[in-house]
Amino acid sequence: MNAQFRKWGLLTGALLLALAVGCSSKEQTAEAGQETTTQVATEEKAAAPASAYTVDETKAAELQAQFGDAAPSKVVVASVAISEILNELGVMPVGVPTSTLELPAAFKDLPRIGSALKPDVEQVTKLQPDVILGPESIKTSLDKQFKPANLNTAYLPADSLEELKLTTVVLSRIFKKEDQANAFLAKLAEQEKLSVEQASGKTQLKIMILFGSAESFMMMNENTFAGSIAKKLGASNVVSDVLKSEETYIPLNMENVVAANPDVILLVAHGDANTAVKKFEEDVKKNGAWDKLNAFKNDKVKALDYNLFGVASVVKASDAYQQMLSILYS
């Protein structure tokens, strides 16, 4: 009887040992599988291109929705700024705007469609584009010209530097050029960081930025290209911060100039910049405000280089930062 119990005990022990070994093997296999899955996921994540610029995804999705599901193959551009972005991404349009400003060298032989504000609709129609890319700021004007001709349009923000970055990301997604966009924006971020560091610790200046010609000027807020560059460097824009206006452009009047009393006045002038500066100074003298303004006391009424600041340009942003730095803090 004892021998029989011992026999059953040995069999039971062997069975339990086999079950334990089997369970352990399954757990080890499951753990190994989990580790492999985790490793693959990590490798895939590492292989995915990292974004060099974080965008407002809601706004980006709205902009992308204009293009539908497929990337357009034939694109006409009614914007110098957007033309530059396409060039950086390696996208070749079929038509570009006529402009006194230099377009990318790769586009020099492309058909011209007229100015951004007054495009030649007949010429655009001949090019048979899938879409016309234009800046959001003149959407109403362009729609009046393109919609009657049944031409497809898409509008992208292109005023401030941050808007240009957003547009770069959106177009890179449309045309599957994320790698090019990331490389470009990463380089820009490094250059931008260096400029911001150079401005760090400086006394915050109140600035007024004027846009126009010797005959007429408008004041620009921080949501313009020059305004966004200056803001990034720590300057306070009087249109936004003193006059409390949310308008991108407001008419210039001397009462506002005196009330704001900017430390620096910057002019983005068409034509002869020196003539524009002299004309503005004469108007201030006539108004009797010359001696009251810090900008004149400190000889800080300056013309910005129109080639850098006349049209928003993400590719010229680094040079624009350096010029703005030298004017504000030298």
KEKE-3310 file (N, C-alpha, C; in steps of 0.2 Angstrom, whole numbers, plus 5000, padded with zeros to 4 digits):
npx = (5004:5009:5020:5012:5006:5018:5021:5011:5013:5025:5021:5012:5020:5029:5020:5015:5027:5029:5019:5022:5034:5029:5020:5029:5037:5028:5025:5038:5039:5029:5033:5045:5039:5032:5043:5049:5039:5038:5051:5051:5041:5048:5059:5052:5046:5058:5063:5053:5052:5056:5047:5051:5045:5031:5014:4998:4987:4973:4971:4980:4974:4962:4968:4974:4963:4958:4963:4959:4959:4970:4987:4989:4995:4998:5002:4999:5006:5002:5010:5025:5031:5025:5030:5043:5043:5039:5049:5060:5055:5056:5046:5039:5031:5019:5017:5021:5021:5022:5035:5044:5053:5066:5064:5065:5079:5077:5065:5065:5063:5050:5032:5025:5012:5007:5005:5003:4992:4985:4982:4984:4971:4968:4980:4983:4972:4976:4987:4981:4979:4979:4976:4977:4988:4987:4989:4981:4978:4974:4963:4949:4950:4957:4948:4937:4942:4946:4936:4925:4930:4930:4941:4951:4956:4967:4970:4983:4991:5002:5009:5015:5031:5028:5017:5021:5030:5020:5013:5023:5024:5011:5011:5021:5016:5005:5012:5020:5033:5039:5052:5061:5055:5057:5071:5074:5067:5072:5085:5082:5077:5088:5096:5087:5086:5099:5099:5089:5095:5106:5099:5094:5092:5092:5086:5069:5061:5050:5042:5038:5032:5031:5023:5024:5025:5034:5023:5012:5009:5006:5003:5010:5006:5011:5009:5014:5027:5039:5035:5033:5046:5053:5046:5050:5062:5061:5055:5042:5027:5020:5007:5000:5002:5001:4992:4982:4976:4969:4970:4979:4985:4985:4979:4991:4993:4998:4995:4993:5007:5013:5006:5010:5024:5036:5052:5059:5057:5053:5054:5046:5049:5042:5051:5063:5071:5077:5072:5059:5061:5066:5054:5045:5051:5050:5036:5034:5041:5033:5022:5026:5030:5043:5053:5048:5048:5055:5062:5067:5075:5085:5090:5084:5076:5073:5076:5071:5078:5071:5071:5073:5062:5051:5042:5035:5046:5051:5063:5072:5073:5083:5093:5085:5083:5096:5098:5087:5091:5103:5099:5090:5097:5110)
npy = (4994:5006:5007:5008:5021:5028:5027:5033:5046:5049:5050:5060:5071:5072:5075:5088:5095:5094:5102:5114:5117:5119:5130:5139:5140:5145:5158:5163:5163:5172:5183:5186:5188:5199:5208:5208:5214:5227:5231:5232:5242:5252:5254:5257:5269:5277:5277:5285:5301:5315:5329:5345:5356:5361:5362:5370:5358:5358:5369:5366:5354:5360:5368:5358:5351:5358:5352:5340:5322:5318:5323:5338:5338:5348:5364:5381:5396:5410:5419:5425:5421:5409:5402:5401:5392:5381:5378:5375:5363:5355:5355:5358:5370:5375:5388:5404:5419:5436:5447:5460:5456:5444:5427:5410:5402:5390:5392:5401:5400:5397:5400:5416:5423:5435:5449:5446:5452:5456:5444:5436:5430:5423:5418:5410:5400:5394:5386:5376:5372:5361:5366:5383:5391:5403:5417:5418:5431:5439:5432:5435:5445:5437:5427:5433:5434:5422:5412:5415:5409:5396:5390:5380:5384:5386:5392:5399:5403:5417:5428:5431:5425:5414:5409:5406:5395:5386:5385:5379:5366:5361:5360:5352:5340:5338:5336:5325:5328:5328:5325:5334:5346:5345:5345:5358:5366:5363:5368:5382:5384:5382:5393:5403:5402:5406:5419:5424:5421:5431:5442:5441:5447:5460:5477:5479:5485:5498:5497:5504:5499:5504:5503:5506:5520:5535:5543:5538:5529:5514:5507:5493:5478:5465:5453:5453:5450:5457:5462:5450:5445:5455:5454:5441:5444:5450:5463:5476:5478:5493:5495:5483:5483:5495:5504:5495:5488:5476:5474:5470:5480:5497:5514:5527:5540:5555:5558:5545:5541:5550:5547:5533:5534:5527:5518:5515:5517:5509:5507:5500:5502:5505:5508:5522:5521:5530:5542:5540:5539:5552:5560:5556:5560:5574:5576:5573:5583:5594:5592:5595:5586:5581:5583:5576:5563:5547:5539:5548:5556:5546:5543:5533:5530:5521:5513:5497:5484:5482:5471:5461:5462:5467:5457:5444:5430:5415:5409:5419:5422:5421:5430:5441:5441:5445:5458:5464:5463:5470:5483:5486:5483:5488)
npz = (5000:5004:4995:4983:4986:4986:4972:4965:4971:4965:4951:4951:4955:4944:4934:4939:4938:4924:4920:4926:4920:4907:4908:4912:4900:4891:4896:4895:4881:4878:4885:4877:4865:4867:4870:4858:4850:4856:4854:4840:4838:4844:4836:4824:4827:4829:4817:4810:4803:4813:4818:4814:4818:4827:4824:4824:4824:4821:4813:4803:4797:4792:4782:4774:4770:4759:4748:4745:4743:4735:4729:4720:4703:4694:4697:4700:4706:4715:4722:4729:4741:4743:4732:4735:4745:4739:4731:4740:4745:4734:4724:4708:4701:4688:4684:4689:4699:4692:4696:4704:4713:4716:4710:4714:4707:4700:4695:4685:4671:4670:4665:4667:4677:4679:4691:4709:4714:4703:4693:4677:4671:4659:4655:4665:4664:4652:4656:4663:4677:4691:4703:4710:4720:4733:4744:4760:4764:4753:4748:4745:4734:4724:4722:4716:4704:4699:4702:4693:4681:4684:4690:4701:4718:4732:4748:4758:4773:4774:4779:4792:4800:4807:4801:4789:4792:4796:4784:4776:4782:4780:4765:4763:4768:4759:4747:4750:4756:4768:4774:4767:4772:4786:4787:4782:4791:4803:4802:4800:4813:4821:4817:4820:4834:4838:4835:4844:4856:4855:4857:4869:4886:4883:4884:4883:4869:4862:4847:4831:4816:4799:4784:4766:4755:4751:4749:4756:4772:4781:4797:4805:4813:4825:4818:4805:4793:4796:4809:4816:4816:4824:4836:4840:4844:4855:4855:4858:4850:4845:4840:4843:4857:4863:4856:4856:4845:4835:4821:4806:4798:4800:4797:4797:4808:4815:4829:4834:4833:4842:4854:4856:4856:4851:4854:4843:4826:4812:4794:4780:4765:4749:4733:4734:4749:4757:4753:4758:4771:4774:4770:4780:4791:4789:4789:4803:4809:4805:4812:4824:4833:4834:4844:4854:4853:4857:4847:4838:4846:4849:4837:4829:4818:4805:4789:4783:4774:4759:4751:4760:4769:4762:4756:4764:4768:4771:4767:4768:4781:4791:4787:4789:4802:4807:4802:4808:4822:4822:4820:4830:4842:4841)
capx = (5000:5014:5023:5007:5006:5024:5021:5006:5016:5030:5018:5009:5025:5031:5015:5015:5033:5028:5014:5026:5039:5025:5018:5035:5039:5023:5027:5044:5038:5024:5037:5049:5035:5031:5049:5050:5034:5041:5057:5049:5038:5053:5063:5048:5046:5064:5063:5049:5055:5054:5045:5056:5041:5025:5009:4991:4984:4967:4972:4983:4969:4958:4971:4975:4956:4956:4967:4956:4963:4976:4991:4989:5001:4999:5001:5001:5007:5001:5013:5032:5032:5024:5034:5050:5042:5038:5056:5063:5052:5057:5040:5040:5024:5019:5016:5023:5019:5027:5037:5051:5057:5069:5061:5070:5083:5074:5059:5066:5060:5042:5027:5023:5005:5005:5006:4999:4985:4981:4984:4982:4967:4968:4986:4982:4968:4980:4991:4977:4982:4974:4975:4981:4990:4987:4990:4975:4977:4971:4958:4943:4952:4959:4942:4933:4945:4947:4930:4921:4934:4930:4948:4952:4960:4968:4974:4988:4993:5009:5010:5021:5035:5025:5012:5025:5032:5014:5012:5028:5022:5005:5013:5026:5011:5002:5016:5024:5040:5041:5059:5064:5053:5060:5078:5074:5064:5077:5091:5080:5076:5095:5098:5082:5089:5105:5097:5086:5100:5109:5094:5092:5094:5092:5080:5063:5060:5044:5044:5033:5034:5027:5024:5021:5029:5034:5016:5007:5011:5002:5007:5009:5006:5016:5007:5017:5034:5044:5033:5035:5054:5055:5043:5054:5068:5059:5052:5035:5024:5015:5000:4997:5003:5000:4986:4978:4973:4970:4971:4986:4987:4980:4982:4996:4992:5003:4992:4995:5014:5015:5004:5014:5031:5041:5059:5062:5053:5056:5050:5047:5046:5043:5055:5069:5069:5080:5067:5053:5063:5066:5047:5042:5054:5047:5029:5034:5043:5028:5017:5028:5031:5050:5057:5044:5048:5061:5065:5070:5080:5090:5092:5082:5071:5077:5073:5073:5080:5065:5072:5072:5056:5046:5038:5037:5050:5054:5070:5076:5071:5089:5096:5080:5084:5102:5097:5083:5096:5108:5095:5087:5101:5117)
capy = (5000:5012:5007:5011:5028:5032:5027:5039:5052:5051:5052:5067:5076:5072:5079:5095:5097:5095:5108:5120:5119:5121:5136:5144:5141:5149:5164:5166:5165:5178:5189:5187:5191:5206:5212:5209:5219:5233:5233:5234:5248:5257:5255:5260:5276:5280:5278:5290:5308:5319:5335:5351:5362:5359:5366:5369:5353:5359:5374:5362:5350:5364:5370:5352:5349:5361:5349:5333:5316:5317:5329:5341:5337:5354:5369:5388:5400:5417:5421:5424:5418:5402:5400:5400:5386:5375:5377:5372:5356:5352:5355:5362:5373:5376:5395:5408:5426:5441:5451:5463:5452:5438:5421:5404:5401:5384:5394:5407:5399:5395:5405:5421:5424:5442:5450:5442:5455:5456:5439:5436:5424:5419:5414:5404:5395:5390:5382:5370:5369:5357:5371:5389:5392:5410:5419:5419:5438:5442:5427:5438:5448:5432:5423:5437:5434:5415:5408:5415:5405:5389:5388:5378:5388:5384:5398:5397:5409:5419:5435:5431:5420:5408:5407:5403:5389:5382:5383:5374:5360:5359:5359:5346:5334:5337:5334:5320:5331:5329:5325:5341:5352:5344:5347:5365:5370:5362:5373:5388:5384:5383:5400:5408:5401:5410:5426:5425:5422:5437:5448:5439:5451:5467:5481:5478:5491:5499:5498:5505:5497:5507:5500:5510:5524:5542:5546:5535:5524:5511:5504:5485:5474:5459:5447:5453:5447:5461:5462:5443:5444:5459:5451:5435:5446:5454:5470:5476:5482:5498:5494:5478:5483:5502:5506:5489:5486:5469:5475:5469:5486:5503:5520:5531:5547:5558:5557:5539:5541:5553:5543:5527:5536:5522:5519:5513:5517:5505:5508:5495:5507:5504:5513:5524:5520:5536:5547:5539:5541:5560:5562:5554:5565:5581:5576:5573:5590:5599:5591:5598:5580:5579:5583:5572:5555:5544:5536:5553:5558:5541:5542:5526:5530:5517:5509:5490:5482:5480:5464:5456:5463:5469:5452:5438:5425:5410:5407:5425:5424:5421:5437:5446:5442:5448:5465:5467:5463:5476:5490:5486:5483:5491)
capz = (5000:5004:4988:4978:4987:4983:4965:4964:4972:4960:4945:4952:4955:4938:4931:4941:4936:4917:4919:4928:4914:4901:4909:4911:4893:4888:4899:4892:4874:4878:4886:4872:4860:4869:4870:4851:4848:4859:4850:4833:4838:4845:4830:4819:4830:4828:4809:4807:4803:4818:4815:4816:4820:4830:4821:4826:4819:4818:4807:4797:4794:4788:4776:4770:4767:4752:4742:4744:4744:4730:4728:4713:4699:4690:4702:4698:4712:4715:4728:4729:4747:4743:4727:4738:4749:4735:4729:4746:4745:4728:4720:4702:4698:4680:4683:4695:4698:4689:4702:4704:4718:4713:4712:4714:4701:4697:4692:4680:4664:4670:4663:4672:4677:4681:4698:4714:4715:4697:4689:4670:4671:4653:4655:4670:4661:4647:4660:4665:4683:4696:4709:4711:4727:4734:4751:4763:4765:4747:4745:4742:4728:4719:4721:4712:4697:4697:4702:4687:4676:4686:4692:4708:4722:4739:4751:4763:4777:4772:4782:4797:4799:4810:4796:4783:4794:4795:4776:4774:4785:4776:4759:4764:4769:4753:4742:4753:4756:4775:4775:4765:4776:4792:4786:4781:4797:4808:4800:4802:4820:4824:4816:4824:4841:4839:4835:4850:4861:4854:4859:4876:4891:4881:4886:4878:4865:4859:4840:4827:4809:4794:4777:4761:4751:4754:4749:4761:4776:4786:4803:4804:4820:4826:4814:4799:4793:4800:4816:4819:4817:4829:4842:4842:4847:4862:4854:4859:4844:4848:4837:4847:4864:4866:4853:4857:4839:4832:4814:4804:4796:4802:4794:4801:4810:4820:4835:4836:4834:4848:4859:4857:4858:4851:4854:4836:4820:4806:4788:4775:4760:4741:4730:4737:4756:4760:4752:4762:4778:4775:4770:4786:4796:4788:4792:4810:4811:4803:4817:4830:4838:4833:4850:4859:4852:4858:4841:4835:4850:4849:4830:4828:4813:4800:4784:4783:4767:4756:4748:4765:4773:4758:4755:4769:4765:4775:4766:4770:4788:4795:4786:4792:4810:4808:4801:4814:4828:4821:4820:4837:4848:4840)
cpx = (5004:5018:5019:5007:5012:5024:5017:5009:5021:5027:5015:5014:5028:5026:5015:5021:5033:5024:5018:5030:5035:5023:5024:5037:5035:5024:5033:5043:5034:5029:5042:5046:5034:5037:5050:5046:5036:5047:5056:5046:5043:5057:5059:5047:5052:5065:5059:5052:5052:5052:5049:5051:5034:5020:5003:4988:4977:4967:4975:4978:4964:4961:4972:4968:4955:4959:4963:4960:4970:4980:4990:4995:5003:4997:5003:5001:5006:5004:5020:5034:5031:5028:5041:5049:5042:5045:5060:5061:5053:5051:5040:5033:5025:5018:5018:5021:5024:5029:5044:5056:5060:5065:5066:5073:5080:5068:5059:5063:5053:5038:5026:5015:5002:5006:5001:4992:4981:4984:4981:4978:4967:4974:4986:4978:4972:4984:4987:4979:4976:4972:4979:4982:4991:4987:4983:4973:4973:4966:4952:4945:4953:4952:4938:4936:4945:4941:4926:4924:4934:4937:4948:4957:4961:4972:4977:4990:5001:5011:5016:5025:5032:5020:5016:5028:5026:5013:5017:5027:5016:5007:5017:5021:5007:5006:5021:5032:5042:5048:5062:5061:5056:5067:5078:5072:5069:5083:5088:5079:5083:5097:5093:5085:5095:5104:5094:5090:5104:5105:5092:5096:5094:5086:5075:5062:5053:5045:5037:5035:5029:5029:5021:5026:5030:5027:5011:5010:5006:5006:5005:5010:5011:5014:5009:5024:5038:5042:5034:5042:5056:5052:5047:5060:5067:5056:5045:5032:5019:5008:4997:4996:5001:4993:4981:4973:4974:4971:4978:4989:4982:4983:4986:4993:4996:5001:4994:5003:5016:5012:5008:5021:5035:5048:5062:5056:5056:5051:5052:5044:5047:5047:5061:5067:5072:5075:5061:5055:5063:5059:5044:5044:5051:5040:5029:5036:5037:5022:5019:5030:5039:5053:5054:5045:5055:5065:5069:5076:5086:5092:5090:5076:5075:5073:5075:5074:5073:5065:5072:5065:5050:5040:5040:5040:5053:5061:5075:5076:5078:5092:5091:5082:5090:5101:5093:5087:5100:5105:5093:5092:5109:5118)
cpy = (5006:5013:5010:5019:5032:5032:5033:5046:5054:5053:5059:5072:5077:5076:5086:5098:5099:5101:5114:5122:5122:5128:5141:5145:5146:5157:5167:5168:5171:5184:5191:5190:5198:5211:5213:5214:5226:5236:5236:5241:5254:5259:5259:5268:5280:5281:5283:5297:5312:5326:5341:5357:5359:5364:5365:5364:5354:5364:5370:5358:5354:5366:5364:5350:5352:5357:5342:5328:5315:5324:5332:5340:5344:5360:5376:5392:5407:5421:5420:5420:5410:5398:5397:5393:5380:5373:5373:5365:5352:5351:5360:5364:5373:5383:5398:5415:5431:5446:5454:5460:5446:5432:5416:5403:5395:5386:5399:5406:5397:5401:5409:5422:5431:5443:5446:5445:5456:5451:5439:5429:5420:5415:5408:5399:5391:5385:5376:5367:5365:5362:5377:5390:5400:5411:5420:5427:5442:5437:5430:5441:5442:5428:5426:5436:5426:5411:5409:5411:5398:5386:5386:5382:5385:5390:5396:5403:5411:5426:5435:5425:5413:5405:5404:5396:5384:5380:5378:5367:5357:5356:5352:5339:5333:5334:5328:5322:5332:5330:5332:5346:5351:5347:5355:5369:5369:5367:5380:5389:5385:5391:5405:5408:5406:5417:5428:5426:5428:5443:5447:5444:5458:5470:5480:5485:5492:5501:5500:5504:5500:5504:5505:5513:5531:5545:5544:5529:5521:5508:5497:5483:5469:5453:5448:5450:5451:5461:5456:5442:5449:5456:5445:5438:5451:5461:5470:5481:5487:5497:5489:5480:5490:5504:5501:5488:5479:5469:5474:5476:5492:5509:5524:5538:5549:5558:5550:5538:5544:5549:5537:5529:5530:5523:5518:5514:5514:5506:5503:5499:5504:5510:5515:5525:5527:5542:5546:5541:5549:5563:5561:5559:5572:5581:5576:5580:5595:5598:5593:5592:5578:5578:5579:5565:5552:5541:5542:5556:5553:5539:5535:5526:5527:5514:5502:5489:5479:5473:5459:5456:5465:5464:5446:5433:5421:5408:5413:5427:5425:5428:5442:5447:5446:5455:5468:5468:5469:5483:5491:5487:5485:5498)
cpz = (5000:4998:4983:4979:4984:4976:4962:4965:4967:4953:4946:4952:4948:4933:4932:4938:4928:4916:4921:4922:4908:4902:4909:4904:4889:4890:4896:4885:4874:4879:4881:4866:4861:4869:4862:4848:4850:4855:4843:4833:4840:4839:4824:4821:4828:4821:4806:4808:4809:4815:4818:4819:4821:4827:4825:4821:4817:4812:4801:4793:4790:4781:4771:4766:4760:4746:4741:4746:4740:4730:4721:4709:4695:4695:4699:4705:4711:4721:4728:4735:4746:4737:4730:4742:4745:4732:4734:4746:4739:4723:4714:4700:4691:4679:4689:4694:4695:4695:4701:4709:4714:4715:4712:4707:4697:4693:4686:4673:4664:4668:4669:4671:4678:4689:4703:4714:4709:4692:4682:4670:4665:4653:4660:4668:4656:4650:4663:4672:4687:4701:4708:4718:4728:4742:4753:4763:4759:4744:4742:4735:4723:4718:4716:4704:4695:4697:4696:4681:4678:4688:4700:4712:4729:4742:4757:4767:4775:4774:4787:4796:4802:4805:4790:4785:4794:4788:4774:4776:4781:4769:4758:4764:4762:4748:4744:4753:4763:4777:4773:4770:4783:4792:4786:4788:4803:4808:4802:4810:4824:4823:4820:4832:4843:4839:4841:4856:4861:4857:4867:4881:4889:4883:4881:4875:4862:4852:4836:4820:4804:4788:4772:4757:4754:4754:4754:4765:4780:4791:4803:4811:4819:4821:4807:4799:4798:4807:4819:4821:4824:4836:4845:4846:4853:4861:4856:4853:4847:4846:4841:4854:4867:4863:4854:4851:4837:4824:4812:4802:4798:4799:4799:4802:4815:4827:4838:4837:4840:4854:4861:4859:4857:4851:4848:4831:4814:4800:4783:4769:4753:4739:4734:4745:4759:4759:4756:4769:4779:4774:4777:4791:4795:4790:4799:4812:4810:4809:4824:4835:4838:4840:4856:4859:4853:4852:4838:4839:4850:4842:4828:4823:4807:4795:4784:4775:4764:4753:4753:4768:4768:4757:4760:4765:4771:4774:4767:4777:4792:4794:4789:4799:4811:4807:4806:4820:4828:4822:4827:4842:4847:4843)
residu = (MET:ASN:ALA:GLN:PHE:ARG:LYS:TRP:GLY:LEU:LEU:THR:GLY:ALA:LEU:LEU:LEU:ALA:LEU:ALA:VAL:GLY:CYS:SER:SER:LYS:GLU:GLN:THR:ALA:GLU:ALA:GLY:GLN:GLU:THR:THR:THR:GLN:VAL:ALA:THR:GLU:GLU:LYS:ALA:ALA:ALA:PRO:ALA:SER:ALA:TYR:THR:VAL:ASP:GLU:THR:LYS:ALA:ALA:GLU:LEU:GLN:ALA:GLN:PHE:GLY:ASP:ALA:ALA:PRO:SER:LYS:VAL:VAL:VAL:ALA:SER:VAL:ALA:ILE:SER:GLU:ILE:LEU:ASN:GLU:LEU:GLY:VAL:MET:PRO:VAL:GLY:VAL:PRO:THR:SER:THR:LEU:GLU:LEU:PRO:ALA:ALA:PHE:LYS:ASP:LEU:PRO:ARG:ILE:GLY:SER:ALA:LEU:LYS:PRO:ASP:VAL:GLU:GLN:VAL:THR:LYS:LEU:GLN:PRO:ASP:VAL:ILE:LEU:GLY:PRO:GLU:SER:ILE:LYS:THR:SER:LEU:ASP:LYS:GLN:PHE:LYS:PRO:ALA:ASN:LEU:ASN:THR:ALA:TYR:LEU:PRO:ALA:ASP:SER:LEU:GLU:GLU:LEU:LYS:LEU:THR:THR:VAL:VAL:LEU:SER:ARG:ILE:PHE:LYS:LYS:GLU:ASP:GLN:ALA:ASN:ALA:PHE:LEU:ALA:LYS:LEU:ALA:GLU:GLN:GLU:LYS:LEU:SER:VAL:GLU:GLN:ALA:SER:GLY:LYS:THR:GLN:LEU:LYS:ILE:MET:ILE:LEU:PHE:GLY:SER:ALA:GLU:SER:PHE:MET:MET:MET:ASN:GLU:ASN:THR:PHE:ALA:GLY:SER:ILE:ALA:LYS:LYS:LEU:GLY:ALA:SER:ASN:VAL:VAL:SER:ASP:VAL:LEU:LYS:SER:GLU:GLU:THR:TYR:ILE:PRO:LEU:ASN:MET:GLU:ASN:VAL:VAL:ALA:ALA:ASN:PRO:ASP:VAL:ILE:LEU:LEU:VAL:ALA:HIS:GLY:ASP:ALA:ASN:THR:ALA:VAL:LYS:LYS:PHE:GLU:GLU:ASP:VAL:LYS:LYS:ASN:GLY:ALA:TRP:ASP:LYS:LEU:ASN:ALA:PHE:LYS:ASN:ASP:LYS:VAL:LYS:ALA:LEU:ASP:TYR:ASN:LEU:PHE:GLY:VAL:ALA:SER:VAL:VAL:LYS:ALA:SER:ASP:ALA:TYR:GLN:GLN:MET:LEU:SER:ILE:LEU:TYR:SER)
# end
